[in-house]
Amino acid sequence: MLLSTTPTLEGKTIVAYHGVVTGEAILGANIFKDLFAGIRDIVGGRSGAYENELRKARQIAMEEIADEARRLGANAVVGIDLDYETVGQGNGMLMVTCSGTAVTVRD
């Protein structure tokens, strides 16, 4: 499955459009990760705990659009848009949504 944020794939021709596909992932960050991330934010540096959670959520959302595209008979998804949000106030829930257009491409 080819996945791209671009509207076309270089060297490929889109021969069929199958519709919009979406994927979502909401993950809660562990309270201890939250505590250490907060300390790291105060003293500076990157928050590895949150980066790992975002990476995991993005992977889940992308797998969902690939699976949905396969069910529609597509072999690629183009025009993928990723969005990152926090859910609720201060509860540490991370949400990643993505959408794109499922297509069939040929060389």
Secondary structure, 3 states (H helix, E strand, C coil): CEECCCCCCCCCEEEEEEEEEEEEEEEECCHHHHHHHHHHHHHCCCCHHHHHHHHHHHHHHHHHHHHHHHHCCCCEEEEEEEEEEEECCCCCEEEEEEEEEEEEEEC
